[in-house]
Amino acid sequence: MPQRSTQSYDLIVVGTGFASTAFLGEYLRRSDRSARVLVLERGERLTHTEQMVERGRLAIESERSITLGPGSKPWSFRLGFGGTSNAWWGNVPRMTPADFQLKTRFGVGDDWPLTYAELEPYYCQAEELMQVSGPAQHSICPRSRPCPQPPHAFSDPDRLLQRAYPEQFFALPSARPRVATAGGRPACCGNGVCHACPIDSKFTIQNELGSLYADPRVTLVLGARVDQVETSNRIATGVRYQVEGRDAAARGELIALGANGIFNPHILLRSGFTDAQLGRGLAEQLGVYAVAYLDSVDNFGGSSSRCGHGYMLHQDAGRERRAAALVLTHNTMDVSGLRTRRGRWRQLLGLTIAFEDLRHEENRVTVDPADPIRPVVYHARRSAYVESALAALPADLERMLAPLPVEGFSILKIKETEAHMIGSTVMGTDPAWSVLDPDLRHHAVRNLVVLGSGAFPTAAPANPTLTLVALALRSADRILPPAPGAAA
């Protein structure tokens, strides 16, 4: 096939998901009108209506884009413009200060190469971008300013939990708005099918930040599968990709990979990068569904699908032996269903218990030598750390639920996946044990930025989206020049 002529850009961005778009927005804000940006997106760009109609096909196509190694677990993500913003649930709690210092505080896992305090201003910025609904104050995750949207209304079981645990149970920060946003997103309708929001209320790249891709400085190429980052003398010079069945290439001064925690390491491995930790340590949280049966307390009166989250199982005591967990309460019956006793249909409370986990080198992303365009994903084991916490869950839940009018509870199942891909391009200060520095730049190739949760040294109990966006904003702030006219 003939090759297209190579064009040059100031910035090449791979992917249009959460982190890529946050980084792009900052780059455009800080650049003059002469900047030239190329964005390469593997999938297609669909309207919200088309996403709703095609969601089954999109899920299958994403699933078929990777190969699962023997004994591996499934992974959930979306290819296409906006990435997994088109299929996420919209829960955006912050990590806690202790989550950044597991090794120092508890002697397990690894410390992050930055602290909660260093990331906190960027957490606020990320919440503004998404118009997050949540509490004004949070004693476990201290805030320098309130969430931009008011919190969702609690259900009656949420109110009982907050009364029992006033310093441990809070309104859940959510990218499902409580009131209509200035950008035109309506208030959450609370119908509980948030992975495919029927009214386009939940934050997506398309509905809140899609205008960035209409900027005249940006060239967006859809259907572009990036195969390699080209380098010369420890400098990234461009990318090679395929579009419409043809090979193509582009040169760039700065390269930002934001595909996801599976495809980022796959691209780098195909490019000849040999970092010892590249592709290794793939992790995610372990999610467990449970249900509590209530006595004379009705559920489903809150204003969104998930209204509360608690730290009753996220305590420092014992964390050196077993994983901490975040508890999310369900204001929907998607997991718990209804009770079958007349007059008591709504007297139950669904729960998600999300345990942290640690990176393990056996869990990894590699290149399939027989089919190099497909990453092979291995994830055959969880850590003993999380297994210890899982074994203690029945006793922990009984203790946690004791202050409530509960007749009993059931642990329903372990979730196949939390849809989070963590740790495969890990950041740190030592190139021998990490791929990226704390600013998400490759240790050796300094004009290569690798975005997303692959950089995380641990899989904390909190959903990773807010943190990966905050890290992208921090990276942009630290490596890009200030906006024209900004104070030095």
C-alpha positions in Angstrom: 0.0 0.0 0.0 1.3 3.5 -0.8 2.2 5.5 2.3 0.7 8.9 2.9 3.1 11.9 3.1 4.3 12.7 6.6 3.0 15.9 8.2 4.4 17.7 11.2 2.5 18.8 14.3 3.3 20.5 17.6 1.3 17.9 19.5 0.1 14.5 18.6 -2.6 13.0 20.9 -3.6 9.3 20.8 -7.1 8.7 22.0 -10.0 11.0 23.0 -10.9 9.7 26.4 -10.9 11.4 29.8 -7.2 12.0 30.2 -6.4 12.8 26.6 -9.1 15.4 26.4 -8.1 17.0 29.7 -4.5 17.3 28.5 -5.6 18.6 25.1 -7.8 21.3 26.7 -4.9 22.6 28.7 -2.6 22.5 25.7 -5.1 24.6 23.6 -5.6 27.0 26.4 -1.9 27.6 26.7 -1.1 27.7 22.9 -1.3 30.5 20.4 -3.3 30.4 17.1 -0.4 28.9 15.2 -0.4 25.6 17.1 -1.0 22.5 15.1 -2.5 19.4 16.9 -3.2 16.0 15.5 -5.6 13.7 17.4 -5.8 10.1 16.4 -8.9 8.1 17.5 -9.2 4.4 16.8 -13.0 4.3 16.8 -15.9 6.2 15.4 -17.7 9.3 16.6 -21.4 8.8 17.3 -24.1 11.0 18.6 -25.7 10.2 22.0 -28.7 8.6 20.2 -26.4 6.4 18.1 -24.5 5.4 21.2 -27.8 4.2 22.8 -28.8 2.3 19.7 -25.3 0.8 19.0 -24.2 0.1 22.6 -24.3 -3.7 22.1 -22.2 -3.7 19.0 -19.7 -1.2 20.5 -19.3 -3.4 23.6 -18.6 -6.5 21.4 -16.2 -4.7 19.2 -14.2 -3.4 22.2 -14.1 -6.9 23.7 -12.8 -8.4 20.5 -10.0 -5.9 20.2 -7.9 -7.7 22.8 -6.9 -11.3 23.5 -7.3 -12.8 27.0 -4.4 -15.0 28.1 -5.1 -18.3 29.9 -7.0 -17.9 33.1 -7.4 -14.1 32.6 -10.4 -12.1 33.6 -12.5 -9.9 31.3 -12.0 -6.2 30.9 -14.6 -3.6 30.1 -13.9 -0.4 28.0 -15.1 1.4 24.9 -13.3 2.2 21.7 -14.5 5.3 20.0 -14.6 9.1 20.4 -14.9 9.9 24.1 -13.6 6.4 25.0 -15.2 4.9 28.1 -16.9 8.1 29.0 -19.6 6.7 26.8 -20.1 3.7 29.1 -19.0 4.6 32.6 -21.2 5.0 35.6 -20.1 8.5 36.6 -18.8 7.9 40.2 -15.9 10.1 41.0 -14.7 9.9 44.6 -11.2 11.1 45.4 -8.4 8.9 46.7 -7.6 9.5 50.4 -4.3 10.9 51.6 -3.4 7.5 53.0 -4.0 5.8 49.6 -0.9 7.7 48.3 1.4 6.3 51.0 0.7 2.6 51.4 4.3 1.6 51.8 5.2 4.4 54.2 2.1 4.0 56.4 1.4 0.3 56.2 4.4 -1.4 54.8 2.6 -2.9 51.7 2.5 -2.1 48.0 4.2 1.1 46.8 4.0 4.8 47.6 2.9 7.2 44.9 5.6 9.7 43.9 3.3 12.6 44.8 0.9 13.3 47.7 -2.7 14.0 48.1 -1.9 17.7 48.9 0.0 18.0 45.6 -2.9 16.6 43.6 -5.7 18.4 45.5 -5.9 21.6 43.4 -6.1 19.4 40.2 -8.9 17.4 41.8 -10.8 20.6 42.1 -10.1 21.5 38.5 -11.2 18.0 37.3 -14.4 18.4 39.3 -15.1 21.7 37.6 -14.6 20.2 34.2 -17.1 17.4 34.9 -19.4 19.6 36.9 -19.3 17.1 39.8 -22.1 16.8 42.3 -21.0 16.2 45.8 -20.3 17.4 49.3 -19.0 20.8 50.2 -16.7 19.3 52.8 -15.2 15.9 53.3 -13.3 15.1 56.5 -11.5 12.1 55.0 -10.6 13.7 51.7 -10.0 17.4 52.6 -11.2 19.9 50.1 -9.9 23.4 49.3 -13.3 24.3 47.7 -16.7 22.6 47.4 -17.9 20.5 44.6 -19.4 22.7 41.8 -22.8 21.0 42.0 -24.8 20.3 45.2 -24.9 16.7 46.4 -27.6 14.2 45.4 -30.4 13.6 47.9 -29.9 10.6 50.1 -32.3 7.7 50.3 -33.6 6.8 53.8 -31.0 4.0 54.3 -28.3 6.5 53.4 -29.6 8.9 56.1 -29.4 6.1 58.6 -25.8 5.3 57.6 -24.8 8.9 57.9 -26.4 9.2 61.3 -24.5 6.1 62.4 -21.2 7.1 60.8 -21.2 10.9 60.6 -17.4 11.1 60.0 -17.3 8.1 57.6 -20.4 8.3 55.4 -20.9 11.1 52.8 -22.7 12.0 49.6 -21.0 10.3 46.7 -19.2 12.7 44.3 -20.8 12.1 40.9 -20.5 13.2 37.3 -24.3 12.9 37.2 -25.5 16.5 37.8 -28.0 17.4 40.5 -29.1 20.5 38.6 -28.8 21.3 34.9 -25.3 22.4 33.8 -24.4 25.6 32.0 -23.3 23.3 29.1 -26.9 22.0 28.7 -26.7 18.7 30.5 -30.0 18.1 32.3 -30.3 17.0 35.9 -29.9 13.3 36.6 -33.3 11.5 36.1 -32.4 8.8 38.6 -33.5 5.9 36.5 -30.5 3.8 37.3 -29.1 2.8 33.9 -26.2 5.1 34.1 -23.8 3.2 31.8 -26.0 4.4 29.0 -27.7 7.5 30.3 -30.9 7.9 28.4 -31.1 11.7 28.7 -27.4 12.5 28.2 -27.1 13.9 31.7 -24.0 12.0 32.8 -20.7 13.7 31.8 -19.1 12.4 28.6 -16.4 13.9 26.4 -19.0 14.5 23.7 -21.5 16.4 25.7 -19.2 18.6 27.7 -15.8 18.9 26.0 -16.6 17.9 22.4 -16.1 21.5 21.3 -12.3 21.2 21.8 -12.2 19.0 18.8 -13.8 21.7 16.7 -11.0 24.1 17.4 -9.3 25.1 14.1 -5.9 24.1 15.5 -7.0 20.5 15.9 -7.1 17.8 13.2 -9.1 14.8 14.4 -8.7 11.6 12.5 -11.2 8.8 13.2 -10.6 5.2 12.5 -6.9 5.6 13.1 -5.2 2.7 14.9 -1.8 3.8 16.2 0.8 1.1 16.0 4.1 2.7 17.0 5.8 5.7 18.5 8.9 6.5 16.5 12.0 7.6 18.3 15.5 8.8 17.5 18.3 9.4 20.1 15.8 9.2 23.0 13.4 11.7 21.4 9.9 10.8 20.2 9.7 12.0 16.6 6.2 10.9 15.6 3.8 8.0 15.3 2.9 5.4 12.7 -0.7 4.5 12.3 -3.2 2.9 10.0 -6.4 4.5 8.7 -8.8 3.2 6.0 -6.5 0.2 5.4 -3.5 2.4 4.6 -0.3 3.0 6.5 0.3 6.6 7.6 2.8 8.6 9.7 3.0 11.9 11.4 5.8 13.9 13.0 5.3 15.6 16.3 7.2 17.7 18.8 5.3 16.3 21.8 3.5 12.9 21.9 0.7 12.2 24.4 -0.6 8.6 24.5 -4.0 8.3 26.1 -5.4 5.1 24.6 -6.0 3.2 28.0 -4.1 0.9 30.4 -4.1 -1.9 27.8 -3.4 -0.2 24.6 -0.8 2.4 25.9 1.7 -0.3 26.9 0.9 -2.4 23.8 1.8 0.6 21.5 5.1 1.1 23.5 6.0 -2.5 23.4 5.4 -2.6 19.6 7.6 0.5 19.4 10.6 -1.3 20.9 10.5 0.2 24.4 12.1 -2.2 26.9 11.4 -0.7 30.3 11.4 -3.5 32.9 7.9 -2.6 34.2 6.3 -1.8 30.9 3.1 -3.7 30.5 3.5 -5.4 33.9 1.5 -5.0 37.1 -1.9 -4.7 35.4 -4.4 -4.3 38.3 -7.9 -3.1 39.2 -10.1 -3.0 42.3 -12.1 -6.0 43.3 -15.8 -5.3 43.4 -18.3 -7.3 45.5 -22.1 -7.0 45.4 -24.1 -7.4 48.6 -27.6 -6.7 49.8 -28.9 -5.8 53.3 -32.6 -6.7 54.2 -34.1 -3.8 56.1 -36.8 -3.7 58.8 -39.5 -1.1 58.1 -37.2 1.2 56.1 -37.9 1.7 52.4 -35.2 2.4 49.8 -35.1 4.1 46.4 -35.9 7.6 47.5 -32.6 9.2 46.5 -32.0 11.5 43.5 -29.5 9.3 41.6 -28.4 5.7 41.2 -25.6 5.9 43.8 -26.1 8.6 46.4 -23.8 7.7 49.3 -20.3 6.2 49.9 -18.7 5.2 53.2 -15.3 4.6 54.7 -16.4 2.1 57.4 -14.2 -0.6 55.8 -11.5 1.9 54.7 -9.8 2.3 58.1 -6.0 2.5 58.8 -6.3 -0.2 61.6 -5.3 -3.5 60.1 -4.5 -2.1 56.7 -1.0 -3.6 56.9 -2.6 -7.0 56.7 -5.7 -6.6 54.4 -7.0 -4.3 51.7 -9.2 -1.3 52.5 -12.6 -1.0 50.8 -15.0 1.8 49.8 -18.7 1.1 50.3 -21.2 2.5 47.7 -24.9 2.4 48.4 -27.5 1.6 45.7 -30.6 3.7 45.1 -31.6 1.2 42.4 -32.6 -2.4 42.2 -30.3 -3.3 39.3 -28.3 -5.6 41.6 -30.6 -6.3 44.6 -33.9 -6.6 42.9 -37.0 -6.2 45.1 -38.0 -8.2 48.2 -40.7 -10.8 47.6 -42.7 -10.1 50.8 -45.9 -8.2 50.4 -45.7 -4.6 51.6 -41.9 -4.9 51.9 -40.8 -4.7 48.3 -38.5 -1.7 48.9 -37.0 -2.7 52.3 -33.5 -3.6 51.1 -30.3 -1.9 50.3 -27.8 -3.0 47.6 -24.1 -2.4 48.2 -20.9 -2.4 46.2 -17.8 -3.0 48.2 -14.7 -2.0 46.2 -11.5 -3.3 47.6 -8.1 -1.9 46.7 -5.5 -4.3 45.1 -1.8 -4.2 44.4 0.2 -4.6 41.2 1.7 -8.0 40.5 4.1 -8.6 37.7 2.5 -11.8 36.5 -0.6 -9.7 35.5 0.5 -8.0 32.3 0.0 -6.8 28.8 2.1 -8.3 25.9 2.2 -8.4 22.1 0.7 -11.4 20.4 3.5 -12.5 18.0 0.9 -14.2 15.8 -1.3 -11.1 15.6 0.7 -8.0 16.7 -2.1 -5.6 16.4 -3.9 -7.3 19.3 -2.7 -6.9 22.9 -2.7 -10.1 25.0 -3.8 -9.5 28.5 -2.9 -11.8 31.5 -4.6 -11.4 34.8 -4.8 -14.8 36.6 -4.4 -13.8 40.2 -5.4 -11.3 42.9 -3.1 -10.4 45.7 -3.1 -12.2 49.1 -3.7 -8.7 50.5 -7.2 -8.4 48.9 -8.0 -12.1 49.5 -7.5 -11.5 53.2 -10.0 -8.6 53.1 -12.5 -10.7 51.1 -12.3 -13.5 53.7 -13.1 -11.0 56.4 -16.0 -9.4 54.6 -18.9 -11.3 56.2 -17.8 -10.3 59.7 -17.0 -6.8 58.6 -20.4 -6.3 56.9 -22.2 -7.6 60.0 -20.4 -5.1 62.2 -20.9 -2.3 59.7 -24.6 -2.9 59.4 -25.2 -3.4 63.2 -26.4 0.1 63.9 -29.1 -0.1 61.2 -32.5 -1.9 61.4 -31.3 -4.9 59.4 -32.8 -8.3 59.4 -29.8 -9.9 57.6 -27.6 -9.6 54.6 -26.3 -11.6 51.7 -23.0 -11.4 49.7 -24.3 -11.8 46.2 -21.2 -12.1 43.9 -17.8 -11.0 43.0 -17.9 -8.7 40.0 -16.0 -9.9 36.9 -14.5 -6.5 36.4 -14.6 -3.0 37.7 -13.7 -1.7 34.2 -10.5 -0.1 35.5 -7.1 -0.8 33.9 -4.4 0.3 36.4 -0.6 0.0 36.8 0.7 -1.1 33.3 2.8 2.1 32.7 3.6 2.8 36.3 5.0 6.1 37.5 7.7 6.6 40.0 11.1 8.2 40.7 13.3 5.2 39.9 13.5 4.2 36.2 14.4 0.7 37.2 11.0 0.2 38.9 8.8 2.5 36.9 8.1 3.7 33.3 7.0 7.3 33.9 8.1 10.1 36.1 5.6 11.8 38.4 4.7 14.2 35.6 3.7 11.2 33.4 6.7 11.7 31.1 8.7 8.7 30.0 11.9 8.5 32.0 14.1 8.3 28.9 12.0 9.8 26.1 11.2 13.2 27.7 8.8 14.5 25.0 6.5 11.4 25.4 3.7 11.7 27.9 1.6 8.6 28.8 -1.7 9.4 30.3 -4.4 7.4 32.2 -4.6 5.0 35.1 -1.8 2.8 33.8 0.4 5.2 35.7 -1.1 4.4 39.1 1.3 2.5 41.4 -1.7 1.0 43.3 -5.4 0.4 42.7 -6.9 2.4 45.5 -10.6 1.7 46.5 -11.8 4.9 44.8 -12.9 4.8 41.2 -9.9 6.1 39.2 -11.4 8.5 36.7 -11.2 11.7 38.8 -7.6 10.9 39.7 -6.5 10.2 36.2 -8.0 13.4 34.9 -6.4 15.3 37.8 -3.0 13.7 36.9 -3.4 14.7 33.3 -4.2 18.3 34.3 -1.2 18.3 36.6 1.1 16.9 33.9 0.0 19.7 31.5 0.5 22.3 34.2 4.1 21.1 34.9 5.4 20.4 31.4 3.6 22.9 29.1 4.3 26.7 29.0 1.9 29.0 30.7 -1.1 30.4 28.8 -0.3 33.6 26.8 -0.6 36.6 29.1 -0.6 34.5 32.3 1.4 35.8 35.2 4.8 34.2 35.5 
